[in-house]
Amino acid sequence: MARIYLVRHGKAAASFTDDADPGLDVEGHEQAKQACELLTRHTPLVLLSSPLKRAQETAIPLAEKLSQSVEIETRVAEIPSPGLSLQERGPWLGKIMQENWSQQTQALQDWRANLGQALIDIQQDTAIFSHYVAINAAVGFAEGKDQVMVFRPNNASITVFETDGQSLTLVSRGDEAETKVN
């Protein structure tokens, strides 16, 4: 049984509607260090990250502490919004978060299924640095829920799963906070 620590990135330096790929702000870097301290108690063997800057930057303190590299896993990236301008992304995401996965396009349903399969495929204890909607997708996948939004993971919160290679089980949700999605 492999344990998965799914970490939401620290606070980003820009919103979803202002920058397609922002890094972390000062507070986000501090949050990344705090998550690192919590994760070093578990000593995950593998470190994976979304390809987006904010997730990769959140992984850096743990990677440095463990003297390990971070592998990029595209299946845990933020929900794709191809073809939308930055200004269109906020209202689009706000609408999706109020709906169910069964109401989404086949491409978004496939994205969720691929994310769930990426977690099931994990064979060793792993820390994965990812995103708000992706973590919601993983929790809903593990719990068999159709809702897009099942909880509000705080920046740098750690949601824990286990997998036996066949299924995904939620062990605990990360800390929750009110998150405004712009």
WOMOUR-V754313 format. One line per field, one symbol per residue. ss: DSSP state (h for helix, s for strand, l for the rest). Layout:
ss=???
This chain:
ss=lssssssslllslllllllllllslhhhhhhhhhhhhhhllllllsssslllhhhhhhhhhhhhhhllllsslhhhlllllllllhhhhhhhhhhhhllshhhllhhhhhhhhhhhhhhhlllllssssslhhhhhhhhhhhhlllslllllsllllssssssllllssssslllsllllll
